[in-house]
Amino acid sequence: MRGDMSEKSELRAELLGTRRLLSSQDVQDTAAVLARHALELPELSGAGTVAAYVSVGSEPGTRALLDALRARGVRVLLPVLLTDNDLDWGLYRGPDHLERAGRGLLEPDGERFGPDAVVTADAVLLPGLAVDAGGMRLGRGGGSYDRVLARLVAAGADPALVVLLYANEVVARVPAEPHDHPVHAVVTPDGVRRFTEPTLPRARA
């Protein structure tokens, strides 16, 4: 266990160092490509509700995708970080309804729906630093999305789990711990790679 944690820390440091070399133009250009590829996934384009997040800094950009989903009538939920590192959720109502929060994060203004709102999502867009050939995701290590994934399992929910990454962040192996969950698909500027059969959205009422 300790060895896996050390390997994760080393891999995180390496990948974050590479991201810091990207220019803002690199990030912006990549975001448009990621949005186009992501919308090819029926799990996202056909969803009624998608739980996502607002990218910051040199993270693979999500804002173009958020706007595209919203324009299609998809209900987009965004996380709100709580003091215990758990996540509440609010509705994305456009870029003018985002506010700066702790740790440099951007969160939705308006109503909060509670941590359990994520179980209503047809797809969950997870932040990450890497994914391997088996679909195992490397997160930042804060534990917030471990709670989200545990909440989905406890509720018997089975949304599509999707991660957006740069092409170099698809690696041979991510050190895994017992609580880690594989994702269903990764989207990079090179396209979409699936690890399981599509988890199609539930029929809308």
KAWOBEL-V443747 format. One record per backbone hydrogen bond with DSSP energy under -1.0 kcal/mol. NH is the residue of the N-H (numbers start at 1). CO is the residue of the C=O. If there is no record, write none. Layout:
# KAWOBEL-V443747
NH:CO / NH:CO
This chain:
# KAWOBEL-V443747
5:1 / 6:2 / 7:3 / 8:4 / 9:5 / 10:6 / 11:7 / 12:8 / 13:9 / 14:10 / 15:11 / 16:12 / 17:13 / 18:14 / 19:15 / 20:16 / 21:18 / 22:19 / 27:23 / 28:24 / 29:25 / 30:26 / 31:27 / 32:28 / 33:29 / 34:30 / 35:31 / 36:32 / 37:33 / 38:34 / 39:35 / 40:37 / 41:38 / 44:41 / 45:41 / 46:42 / 47:44 / 50:75 / 51:123 / 52:77 / 59:56 / 66:62 / 67:63 / 68:64 / 69:65 / 70:66 / 71:67 / 72:68 / 73:70 / 74:69 / 75:48 / 77:50 / 78:90 / 80:88 / 82:86 / 85:82 / 88:80 / 90:78 / 92:76 / 97:94 / 99:107 / 101:105 / 105:102 / 107:99 / 109:97 / 113:89 / 117:114 / 119:116 / 120:117 / 121:118 / 122:49 / 123:49 / 124:160 / 125:51 / 126:162 / 129:138 / 130:138 / 131:169 / 132:136 / 135:132 / 138:130 / 147:143 / 148:144 / 149:145 / 150:146 / 151:147 / 152:148 / 153:149 / 154:150 / 155:151 / 156:153 / 157:152 / 160:122 / 162:124 / 163:185 / 165:187 / 169:166 / 170:167 / 171:131 / 180:177 / 183:135 / 184:161 / 185:161 / 186:193 / 187:163 / 188:191 / 191:188 / 193:186 / 195:184 / 196:184
